[in-house]
């Protein structure tokens, strides 16, 4: 079985995500780096889910999100095992989501929270601070939705031809 052939995508997301979070921990405590009039780097610790959902729940949520992330990762691997080679966009989407989920899971296991540092804003409007794992998950989710709607951003892989 070659279901794991694009596993490097999840591995790359995990490595890049963890490296970027280590850089944020090293260089951003107590500082703010403005990169554009709408984008800055600032260190934040998220004990909740995406967009800080349940971040003020009192601490029980970390264990809950560890379990949910582990179950989701196993489910993603099961889906990847069943994907056919022609389902390239779906397969890449699932590997992106898995890499991001593992990146945030690693933070929860190591620190008890997720390290966030990317901040988009416009005037007084602020998007919740996020990280590269969240970006990978969001891109993967978008690719899945588009795939479900029949919109292919990535060409399908042609089935192998049998030579005579």
Backbone torsions as a table, in degrees:
resi	resn	phi	psi	omega
1	UNK	NA	136.8	-178.8
2	UNK	-114.2	28.4	-177.3
3	UNK	-63.4	-22.0	-176.1
4	UNK	-91.2	1.6	-172.4
5	UNK	-58.8	-23.9	177.0
6	UNK	-105.8	17.6	178.2
7	UNK	-61.3	-21.3	177.2
8	UNK	-59.5	-25.8	179.4
9	UNK	-63.7	-49.3	178.9
10	UNK	-64.0	-40.1	179.5
11	UNK	-63.2	-43.0	179.5
12	UNK	-64.7	-43.5	177.8
13	UNK	-59.5	-46.1	-179.1
14	UNK	-61.1	-48.1	-178.2
15	UNK	-65.0	-47.3	-179.4
16	UNK	-64.8	-41.1	178.5
17	UNK	-61.9	-48.6	-177.8
18	UNK	-66.0	-38.8	178.0
19	UNK	-64.2	-43.4	-179.6
20	UNK	-65.0	-36.3	178.9
21	UNK	-69.5	-36.2	175.9
22	UNK	-65.7	-39.9	175.6
23	UNK	-62.1	-42.0	177.9
24	UNK	-62.1	-43.7	178.7
25	UNK	-63.0	-36.1	-177.7
26	UNK	-76.5	-44.0	-169.6
27	UNK	-106.9	-12.5	-174.1
28	UNK	-105.4	-11.5	-178.1
29	UNK	-55.3	125.6	177.4
30	UNK	73.9	6.5	-179.6
31	UNK	-128.2	165.9	-179.9
32	UNK	-136.4	129.0	-179.8
33	UNK	-116.5	113.3	179.2
34	UNK	-87.5	121.3	-179.8
35	UNK	-100.9	-25.0	179.7
36	UNK	-158.2	166.4	-179.1
37	UNK	-64.0	-4.3	-178.1
38	UNK	-131.2	5.7	-172.3
39	UNK	-146.1	128.8	178.1
40	UNK	-142.2	162.4	174.2
41	UNK	-105.3	126.0	178.0
42	UNK	-151.3	136.6	-175.5
43	UNK	-79.9	132.6	177.3
44	UNK	-143.8	149.2	177.4
45	UNK	-112.4	123.1	-176.4
46	UNK	-109.3	112.8	176.6
47	UNK	-90.7	-5.1	-178.9
48	UNK	-100.2	-159.5	178.9
49	UNK	-91.4	-162.7	177.8
50	UNK	-53.7	139.9	179.2
51	UNK	60.2	29.3	175.9
52	UNK	64.3	19.8	176.2
53	UNK	-58.6	129.9	-179.7
54	UNK	68.1	17.4	-177.9
55	UNK	-67.0	-19.4	179.3
56	UNK	-107.1	30.1	-174.9
57	UNK	-84.6	-0.2	173.8
58	UNK	98.4	2.7	173.9
59	UNK	111.6	-26.1	-178.2
60	UNK	-64.5	-24.1	-172.5
61	UNK	-67.2	-26.8	-178.8
62	UNK	-61.9	-48.1	177.3
63	UNK	-62.1	-39.7	178.1
64	UNK	-60.7	-47.5	-178.4
65	UNK	-70.8	-27.4	173.9
66	UNK	-64.0	-47.3	179.7
67	UNK	-63.6	-46.3	-179.9
68	UNK	-61.6	-43.0	179.7
69	UNK	-64.2	-41.1	179.8
70	UNK	-65.4	-44.4	178.8
71	UNK	-64.7	-42.9	179.1
72	UNK	-62.4	-39.4	179.8
73	UNK	-64.5	-41.8	177.5
74	UNK	-64.6	-41.9	178.7
75	UNK	-63.5	-40.5	178.1
76	UNK	-62.9	-41.9	177.5
77	UNK	-62.7	-39.9	178.2
78	UNK	-64.1	-41.5	178.0
79	UNK	-64.8	-39.0	179.4
80	UNK	-65.7	-35.8	178.3
81	UNK	-64.6	-31.0	-178.7
82	UNK	-88.7	-12.8	-177.7
83	UNK	-67.2	142.0	176.9
84	UNK	-89.7	162.7	-178.6
85	UNK	-65.8	-17.5	178.7
86	UNK	-81.0	-12.5	-177.2
87	UNK	-94.7	54.4	-173.2
88	UNK	-60.5	-48.2	-177.8
89	UNK	-62.3	-44.2	178.7
90	UNK	-63.4	-42.5	-178.6
91	UNK	-62.4	-46.3	178.8
92	UNK	-63.9	-41.0	177.8
93	UNK	-58.4	-46.3	-178.9
94	UNK	-65.4	-38.8	178.1
95	UNK	-66.3	-38.3	176.8
96	UNK	-62.3	-46.3	179.8
97	UNK	-62.9	-43.0	179.8
98	UNK	-62.3	-45.9	179.2
99	UNK	-59.5	-43.3	177.8
100	UNK	-65.6	-43.0	179.0
101	UNK	-61.8	-41.4	179.0
102	UNK	-67.5	-35.8	177.5
103	UNK	-62.5	-45.9	178.9
104	UNK	-72.6	-33.9	175.9
105	UNK	-62.5	-42.8	178.7
106	UNK	-58.0	-41.6	177.7
107	UNK	-62.5	-44.1	-179.3
108	UNK	-62.8	-40.7	179.8
109	UNK	-69.2	-40.7	-176.5
110	UNK	-80.0	-39.7	-170.9
111	UNK	-118.6	-15.5	-176.0
112	UNK	83.2	7.8	177.7
113	UNK	-161.3	169.3	177.9
114	UNK	-101.1	138.1	178.7
115	UNK	-88.6	121.7	177.8
116	UNK	-118.7	152.4	-178.9
117	UNK	-157.0	-3.9	179.8
118	UNK	-98.8	126.9	-174.0
119	UNK	-132.6	116.0	175.4
120	UNK	-103.1	142.2	179.9
121	UNK	-158.2	162.4	173.5
122	UNK	-146.0	113.6	-177.0
123	UNK	59.9	-121.8	179.7
124	UNK	-92.9	-2.1	177.7
125	UNK	-85.4	129.3	-179.1
126	UNK	-129.3	125.8	171.7
127	UNK	-77.3	143.0	177.8
128	UNK	-57.0	142.7	-179.0
129	UNK	-63.8	139.9	-174.6
130	UNK	-140.2	-174.0	-177.4
131	UNK	-138.9	179.9	-177.7
132	UNK	-68.9	-28.8	175.2
133	UNK	-62.7	-41.6	177.9
134	UNK	-63.1	-37.3	177.7
135	UNK	-62.9	-46.6	179.7
136	UNK	-61.8	-43.0	178.6
137	UNK	-61.8	-43.8	-179.0
138	UNK	-65.6	-43.4	177.6
139	UNK	-63.5	-43.6	177.9
140	UNK	-60.8	-43.8	179.6
141	UNK	-64.0	-41.2	178.0
142	UNK	-62.8	-44.4	177.7
143	UNK	-61.0	-37.8	177.8
144	UNK	-65.3	-45.2	179.4
145	UNK	-61.4	-46.6	179.1
146	UNK	-61.3	-41.3	178.9
147	UNK	-61.4	-42.9	179.0
148	UNK	-62.3	-35.0	179.2
149	UNK	-82.0	-0.9	179.9
150	UNK	82.8	11.8	179.2
151	UNK	-95.2	113.4	-176.4
152	UNK	-100.6	111.1	174.9
153	UNK	-83.8	-25.4	180.0
154	UNK	-117.4	135.8	179.7
155	UNK	-64.8	148.1	176.3
156	UNK	-74.2	155.1	177.4
157	UNK	-83.5	130.0	-179.9
158	UNK	-69.1	142.4	177.9
159	UNK	-64.6	148.5	179.6
160	UNK	-63.7	138.5	179.4
161	UNK	-96.0	140.5	175.9
162	UNK	-88.5	124.4	178.5
163	UNK	-86.6	145.5	-175.4
164	UNK	-70.5	NA	NA
